[in-house]
Amino acid sequence: MHIEPTIPISLLLEEVMLKREQEEELLERLKSEEQILHESLVAATHELRIARQQVTDIETKLQMTMAQLNHVRRQMNAIWQAAP
């Protein structure tokens, strides 16, 4: 006994081919988006390194300023103590 399929094989093949094309297009889009995300991550990492260095530089300057202020404070205290 032979049973004819309810959907012609040619239509099924056409649908399979269409799905493969869609899959390939989606894969290409995914690869493109992945590349964009990677480039964004690299750029953000670079900016973060720069920002960290700037923070380190500011901290160093702040420590130097605090040291200078402490020196001036000691000088002022010495002047006040020496005053009649």
The first five atom37 places (N, CA, C, CB, O) and aatype in JSON, in Angstrom:
{
  "aatype": [12, 8, 9, 6, 14, 16, 9, 14, 9, 15, 10, 10, 10, 6, 6, 19, 12, 10, 11, 1, 6, 5, 6, 6, 6, 10, 10, 6, 1, 10, 11, 15, 6, 6, 5, 9, 10, 8, 6, 15, 10, 19, 0, 0, 16, 8, 6, 10, 1, 9, 0, 1, 5, 5, 19, 16, 3, 9, 6, 16, 11, 10, 5, 12, 16, 12, 0, 5, 10, 2, 8, 19, 1, 1, 5, 12, 2, 0, 9, 17, 5, 0, 0, 14],
  "atom_mask": [
    [1, 1, 1, 1, 1],
    [1, 1, 1, 1, 1],
    [1, 1, 1, 1, 1],
    [1, 1, 1, 1, 1],
    [1, 1, 1, 1, 1],
    [1, 1, 1, 1, 1],
    [1, 1, 1, 1, 1],
    [1, 1, 1, 1, 1],
    [1, 1, 1, 1, 1],
    [1, 1, 1, 1, 1],
    [1, 1, 1, 1, 1],
    [1, 1, 1, 1, 1],
    [1, 1, 1, 1, 1],
    [1, 1, 1, 1, 1],
    [1, 1, 1, 1, 1],
    [1, 1, 1, 1, 1],
    [1, 1, 1, 1, 1],
    [1, 1, 1, 1, 1],
    [1, 1, 1, 1, 1],
    [1, 1, 1, 1, 1],
    [1, 1, 1, 1, 1],
    [1, 1, 1, 1, 1],
    [1, 1, 1, 1, 1],
    [1, 1, 1, 1, 1],
    [1, 1, 1, 1, 1],
    [1, 1, 1, 1, 1],
    [1, 1, 1, 1, 1],
    [1, 1, 1, 1, 1],
    [1, 1, 1, 1, 1],
    [1, 1, 1, 1, 1],
    [1, 1, 1, 1, 1],
    [1, 1, 1, 1, 1],
    [1, 1, 1, 1, 1],
    [1, 1, 1, 1, 1],
    [1, 1, 1, 1, 1],
    [1, 1, 1, 1, 1],
    [1, 1, 1, 1, 1],
    [1, 1, 1, 1, 1],
    [1, 1, 1, 1, 1],
    [1, 1, 1, 1, 1],
    [1, 1, 1, 1, 1],
    [1, 1, 1, 1, 1],
    [1, 1, 1, 1, 1],
    [1, 1, 1, 1, 1],
    [1, 1, 1, 1, 1],
    [1, 1, 1, 1, 1],
    [1, 1, 1, 1, 1],
    [1, 1, 1, 1, 1],
    [1, 1, 1, 1, 1],
    [1, 1, 1, 1, 1],
    [1, 1, 1, 1, 1],
    [1, 1, 1, 1, 1],
    [1, 1, 1, 1, 1],
    [1, 1, 1, 1, 1],
    [1, 1, 1, 1, 1],
    [1, 1, 1, 1, 1],
    [1, 1, 1, 1, 1],
    [1, 1, 1, 1, 1],
    [1, 1, 1, 1, 1],
    [1, 1, 1, 1, 1],
    [1, 1, 1, 1, 1],
    [1, 1, 1, 1, 1],
    [1, 1, 1, 1, 1],
    [1, 1, 1, 1, 1],
    [1, 1, 1, 1, 1],
    [1, 1, 1, 1, 1],
    [1, 1, 1, 1, 1],
    [1, 1, 1, 1, 1],
    [1, 1, 1, 1, 1],
    [1, 1, 1, 1, 1],
    [1, 1, 1, 1, 1],
    [1, 1, 1, 1, 1],
    [1, 1, 1, 1, 1],
    [1, 1, 1, 1, 1],
    [1, 1, 1, 1, 1],
    [1, 1, 1, 1, 1],
    [1, 1, 1, 1, 1],
    [1, 1, 1, 1, 1],
    [1, 1, 1, 1, 1],
    [1, 1, 1, 1, 1],
    [1, 1, 1, 1, 1],
    [1, 1, 1, 1, 1],
    [1, 1, 1, 1, 1],
    [1, 1, 1, 1, 1]
  ],
  "atom_positions": [
    [[0.83, -1.17, 0.0], [0.0, 0.0, 0.0], [0.89, 1.25, 0.0], [-0.95, -0.01, 1.21], [1.82, 1.36, 0.8]],
    [[0.6, 2.16, -0.87], [1.39, 3.39, -1.03], [0.53, 4.58, -0.6], [1.88, 3.57, -2.51], [-0.61, 4.73, -1.05]],
    [[1.1, 5.42, 0.28], [0.37, 6.6, 0.75], [1.07, 7.84, 0.21], [0.29, 6.63, 2.33], [2.27, 8.01, 0.37]],
    [[0.3, 8.67, -0.42], [0.83, 9.94, -0.94], [0.97, 10.94, 0.21], [-0.1, 10.52, -2.06], [0.07, 11.05, 1.05]],
    [[2.08, 11.66, 0.26], [2.22, 12.67, 1.31], [1.2, 13.78, 1.12], [3.65, 13.25, 1.32], [0.81, 14.11, 0.0]],
    [[0.77, 14.35, 2.24], [-0.22, 15.43, 2.16], [0.41, 16.73, 1.67], [-0.88, 15.65, 3.53], [-0.28, 17.57, 1.09]],
    [[1.71, 16.89, 1.9], [2.42, 18.07, 1.39], [3.42, 17.58, 0.35], [3.14, 18.88, 2.56], [4.19, 16.66, 0.62]],
    [[3.39, 18.17, -0.83], [4.33, 17.73, -1.87], [5.78, 17.89, -1.41], [4.09, 18.52, -3.17], [6.13, 18.86, -0.74]],
    [[6.59, 16.93, -1.79], [8.01, 16.94, -1.41], [8.7, 18.2, -1.92], [8.71, 15.69, -1.96], [9.58, 18.72, -1.24]],
    [[8.33, 18.67, -3.08], [8.96, 19.88, -3.62], [8.74, 21.08, -2.7], [8.42, 20.19, -5.03], [9.63, 21.91, -2.54]],
    [[7.55, 21.17, -2.11], [7.29, 22.27, -1.18], [8.1, 22.11, 0.11], [5.78, 22.35, -0.84], [8.6, 23.09, 0.66]],
    [[8.24, 20.88, 0.56], [9.05, 20.63, 1.76], [10.51, 20.99, 1.5], [8.92, 19.16, 2.19], [11.16, 21.61, 2.35]],
    [[11.02, 20.6, 0.34], [12.4, 20.93, -0.01], [12.6, 22.45, -0.11], [12.79, 20.27, -1.34], [13.61, 22.98, 0.34]],
    [[11.63, 23.11, -0.7], [11.7, 24.56, -0.83], [11.73, 25.21, 0.56], [10.5, 25.1, -1.65], [12.49, 26.16, 0.79]],
    [[10.92, 24.71, 1.46], [10.88, 25.24, 2.82], [12.21, 24.98, 3.54], [9.71, 24.62, 3.61], [12.7, 25.85, 4.27]],
    [[12.77, 23.81, 3.34], [14.06, 23.49, 3.95], [15.14, 24.44, 3.43], [14.45, 22.02, 3.66], [15.95, 24.94, 4.2]],
    [[15.15, 24.68, 2.13], [16.14, 25.59, 1.54], [15.97, 27.01, 2.09], [16.02, 25.6, 0.0], [16.95, 27.68, 2.4]],
    [[14.72, 27.44, 2.21], [14.45, 28.77, 2.74], [14.94, 28.87, 4.19], [12.93, 29.08, 2.66], [15.54, 29.87, 4.58]],
    [[14.68, 27.86, 4.97], [15.13, 27.85, 6.37], [16.65, 27.87, 6.45], [14.57, 26.62, 7.12], [17.21, 28.52, 7.34]],
    [[17.32, 27.18, 5.56], [18.79, 27.19, 5.55], [19.31, 28.58, 5.22], [19.33, 26.16, 4.52], [20.28, 29.05, 5.83]],
    [[18.67, 29.24, 4.25], [19.08, 30.6, 3.91], [18.9, 31.53, 5.1], [18.27, 31.13, 2.7], [19.77, 32.34, 5.42]],
    [[17.75, 31.4, 5.77], [17.49, 32.23, 6.95], [18.52, 31.95, 8.04], [16.06, 31.97, 7.48], [19.0, 32.88, 8.7]],
    [[18.85, 30.7, 8.21], [19.85, 30.32, 9.21], [21.21, 30.94, 8.88], [19.96, 28.78, 9.3], [21.89, 31.44, 9.77]],
    [[21.59, 30.9, 7.61], [22.87, 31.49, 7.2], [22.87, 33.0, 7.4], [23.16, 31.16, 5.72], [23.87, 33.57, 7.85]],
    [[21.75, 33.65, 7.07], [21.65, 35.09, 7.26], [21.75, 35.44, 8.74], [20.33, 35.63, 6.68], [22.44, 36.39, 9.12]],
    [[21.07, 34.68, 9.57], [21.13, 34.93, 11.01], [22.53, 34.71, 11.56], [20.13, 34.03, 11.75], [23.0, 35.45, 12.42]],
    [[23.19, 33.69, 11.06], [24.56, 33.41, 11.49], [25.5, 34.55, 11.1], [25.05, 32.08, 10.88], [26.36, 34.95, 11.88]],
    [[25.33, 35.08, 9.89], [26.16, 36.21, 9.45], [25.9, 37.44, 10.32], [25.88, 36.54, 7.97], [26.83, 38.14, 10.7]],
    [[24.62, 37.7, 10.62], [24.28, 38.84, 11.49], [24.9, 38.66, 12.87], [22.75, 39.0, 11.6], [25.42, 39.6, 13.46]],
    [[24.82, 37.44, 13.37], [25.38, 37.15, 14.68], [26.89, 37.38, 14.69], [25.07, 35.7, 15.09], [27.43, 37.95, 15.63]],
    [[27.56, 36.93, 13.64], [29.01, 37.14, 13.54], [29.33, 38.63, 13.49], [29.58, 36.43, 12.3], [30.28, 39.09, 14.13]],
    [[28.54, 39.38, 12.73], [28.75, 40.82, 12.62], [28.55, 41.5, 13.98], [27.8, 41.43, 11.57], [29.36, 42.34, 14.39]],
    [[27.47, 41.14, 14.66], [27.19, 41.73, 15.97], [28.27, 41.32, 16.98], [25.81, 41.3, 16.47], [28.65, 42.12, 17.84]],
    [[28.74, 40.1, 16.88], [29.8, 39.64, 17.77], [31.07, 40.47, 17.55], [30.09, 38.14, 17.55], [31.75, 40.84, 18.51]],
    [[31.39, 40.76, 16.29], [32.57, 41.57, 15.97], [32.42, 42.99, 16.53], [32.79, 41.62, 14.45], [33.36, 43.55, 17.1]],
    [[31.22, 43.56, 16.37], [30.97, 44.9, 16.89], [31.12, 44.91, 18.41], [29.55, 45.39, 16.49], [31.74, 45.82, 18.97]],
    [[30.55, 43.91, 19.08], [30.66, 43.83, 20.54], [32.12, 43.67, 20.98], [29.83, 42.66, 21.07], [32.55, 44.28, 21.96]],
    [[32.86, 42.87, 20.24], [34.28, 42.67, 20.58], [35.04, 43.99, 20.45], [34.91, 41.6, 19.66], [35.82, 44.35, 21.33]],
    [[34.81, 44.71, 19.35], [35.49, 45.99, 19.15], [35.1, 46.99, 20.23], [35.16, 46.56, 17.77], [35.94, 47.76, 20.71]],
    [[33.82, 46.99, 20.62], [33.36, 47.88, 21.69], [34.03, 47.54, 23.01], [31.83, 47.81, 21.83], [34.42, 48.43, 23.77]],
    [[34.16, 46.25, 23.28], [34.8, 45.81, 24.51], [36.28, 46.21, 24.54], [34.67, 44.29, 24.67], [36.78, 46.65, 25.57]],
    [[36.95, 46.06, 23.42], [38.36, 46.46, 23.34], [38.49, 47.96, 23.58], [38.97, 46.08, 21.95], [39.38, 48.4, 24.32]],
    [[37.62, 48.75, 22.96], [37.66, 50.2, 23.14], [37.36, 50.59, 24.59], [36.67, 50.9, 22.19], [38.03, 51.44, 25.16]],
    [[36.35, 49.95, 25.18], [35.99, 50.26, 26.56], [37.12, 49.88, 27.52], [34.7, 49.52, 26.96], [37.39, 50.59, 28.48]],
    [[37.78, 48.77, 27.25], [38.91, 48.34, 28.08], [40.04, 49.36, 28.0], [39.41, 46.95, 27.65], [40.67, 49.68, 29.01]],
    [[40.3, 49.86, 26.81], [41.34, 50.88, 26.62], [40.98, 52.15, 27.4], [41.52, 51.2, 25.11], [41.83, 52.72, 28.08]],
    [[39.72, 52.58, 27.29], [39.28, 53.78, 28.01], [39.39, 53.58, 29.51], [37.83, 54.14, 27.62], [39.75, 54.5, 30.24]],
    [[39.07, 52.38, 29.98], [39.18, 52.08, 31.4], [40.62, 52.17, 31.88], [38.61, 50.69, 31.7], [40.9, 52.69, 32.96]],
    [[41.54, 51.66, 31.08], [42.97, 51.75, 31.44], [43.41, 53.21, 31.55], [43.85, 51.01, 30.4], [44.12, 53.59, 32.48]],
    [[42.96, 54.02, 30.59], [43.31, 55.44, 30.63], [42.73, 56.09, 31.88], [42.78, 56.17, 29.36], [43.42, 56.84, 32.57]],
    [[41.47, 55.79, 32.18], [40.82, 56.38, 33.36], [41.53, 55.95, 34.64], [39.34, 55.96, 33.42], [41.72, 56.76, 35.55]],
    [[41.93, 54.69, 34.72], [42.65, 54.21, 35.91], [43.98, 54.95, 36.07], [42.91, 52.69, 35.81], [44.36, 55.31, 37.18]],
    [[44.67, 55.17, 34.95], [45.94, 55.9, 35.02], [45.71, 57.33, 35.47], [46.66, 55.88, 33.65], [46.49, 57.88, 36.25]],
    [[44.63, 57.95, 34.98], [44.31, 59.31, 35.39], [44.02, 59.37, 36.89], [43.12, 59.85, 34.59], [44.44, 60.3, 37.57]],
    [[43.28, 58.38, 37.39], [42.99, 58.33, 38.83], [44.29, 58.19, 39.62], [42.03, 57.16, 39.15], [44.48, 58.86, 40.63]],
    [[45.17, 57.32, 39.15], [46.46, 57.14, 39.82], [47.25, 58.45, 39.83], [47.28, 56.02, 39.13], [47.85, 58.81, 40.84]],
    [[47.25, 59.15, 38.7], [47.96, 60.44, 38.61], [47.37, 61.45, 39.59], [47.9, 60.99, 37.17], [48.1, 62.18, 40.26]],
    [[46.04, 61.5, 39.67], [45.37, 62.44, 40.58], [45.69, 62.09, 42.02], [43.84, 62.43, 40.35], [45.95, 62.97, 42.84]],
    [[45.68, 60.8, 42.35], [46.02, 60.38, 43.71], [47.45, 60.78, 44.07], [45.86, 58.86, 43.86], [47.71, 61.22, 45.19]],
    [[48.36, 60.63, 43.13], [49.76, 61.01, 43.36], [49.87, 62.51, 43.61], [50.65, 60.6, 42.16], [50.55, 62.94, 44.54]],
    [[49.18, 63.3, 42.78], [49.21, 64.76, 42.96], [48.59, 65.15, 44.3], [48.46, 65.46, 41.81], [49.08, 66.05, 44.98]],
    [[47.52, 64.47, 44.67], [46.86, 64.76, 45.95], [47.79, 64.45, 47.12], [45.56, 63.94, 46.07], [47.86, 65.22, 48.08]],
    [[48.5, 63.34, 47.05], [49.45, 62.99, 48.11], [50.56, 64.03, 48.2], [50.05, 61.6, 47.86], [50.99, 64.41, 49.29]],
    [[51.03, 64.5, 47.04], [52.08, 65.53, 47.03], [51.55, 66.82, 47.65], [52.59, 65.78, 45.59], [52.24, 67.47, 48.43]],
    [[50.33, 67.19, 47.3], [49.72, 68.41, 47.84], [49.54, 68.3, 49.35], [48.37, 68.68, 47.16], [49.81, 69.25, 50.08]],
    [[49.08, 67.14, 49.8], [48.91, 66.93, 51.24], [50.26, 67.03, 51.97], [48.26, 65.55, 51.52], [50.34, 67.6, 53.05]],
    [[51.29, 66.49, 51.36], [52.63, 66.58, 51.96], [53.08, 68.04, 52.05], [53.65, 65.75, 51.15], [53.65, 68.46, 53.05]],
    [[52.81, 68.8, 50.98], [53.17, 70.22, 50.98], [52.37, 70.97, 52.05], [52.93, 70.85, 49.59], [52.92, 71.82, 52.75]],
    [[51.08, 70.66, 52.16], [50.24, 71.32, 53.18], [50.74, 71.0, 54.59], [48.77, 70.88, 53.03], [50.79, 71.88, 55.45]],
    [[51.1, 69.75, 54.82], [51.64, 69.37, 56.13], [52.93, 70.12, 56.43], [51.88, 67.85, 56.2], [53.17, 70.54, 57.56]],
    [[53.76, 70.28, 55.42], [55.02, 71.02, 55.58], [54.72, 72.48, 55.94], [55.87, 70.95, 54.29], [55.34, 73.04, 56.86]],
    [[53.78, 73.1, 55.22], [53.4, 74.49, 55.5], [52.8, 74.59, 56.9], [52.39, 75.02, 54.43], [53.09, 75.54, 57.62]],
    [[51.98, 73.64, 57.28], [51.37, 73.64, 58.61], [52.45, 73.59, 59.7], [50.39, 72.44, 58.76], [52.38, 74.31, 60.7]],
    [[53.44, 72.73, 59.5], [54.54, 72.65, 60.48], [55.3, 73.98, 60.55], [55.51, 71.49, 60.12], [55.68, 74.43, 61.64]],
    [[55.52, 74.59, 59.4], [56.21, 75.88, 59.39], [55.38, 76.94, 60.12], [56.49, 76.34, 57.94], [55.91, 77.72, 60.9]],
    [[54.07, 76.95, 59.86], [53.19, 77.93, 60.52], [53.17, 77.7, 62.03], [51.74, 77.84, 59.95], [53.22, 78.65, 62.81]],
    [[53.11, 76.44, 62.43], [53.14, 76.14, 63.88], [54.44, 76.62, 64.51], [52.96, 74.63, 64.12], [54.45, 77.16, 65.62]],
    [[55.53, 76.42, 63.79], [56.83, 76.87, 64.31], [56.86, 78.39, 64.44], [57.99, 76.39, 63.39], [57.39, 78.93, 65.41]],
    [[56.29, 79.08, 63.46], [56.25, 80.55, 63.5], [55.39, 81.01, 64.67], [55.68, 81.13, 62.16], [55.79, 81.92, 65.4]],
    [[54.22, 80.38, 64.87], [53.34, 80.78, 65.96], [53.99, 80.51, 67.32], [51.99, 80.04, 65.85], [53.83, 81.29, 68.26]],
    [[54.7, 79.42, 67.4], [55.34, 79.09, 68.68], [56.52, 80.03, 68.96], [55.82, 77.63, 68.69], [56.83, 80.31, 70.12]],
    [[57.16, 80.5, 67.92], [58.31, 81.39, 68.09], [57.88, 82.84, 68.33], [59.22, 81.32, 66.87], [58.68, 83.65, 68.79]],
    [[56.64, 83.15, 68.02], [56.17, 84.54, 68.16], [56.07, 84.89, 69.65], [54.78, 84.73, 67.45], [55.72, 84.06, 70.48]],
    [[56.4, 86.15, 69.96], [56.36, 86.57, 71.38], [54.93, 86.69, 71.91], [57.07, 87.9, 71.54], [54.74, 87.03, 73.08]]
  ]
}
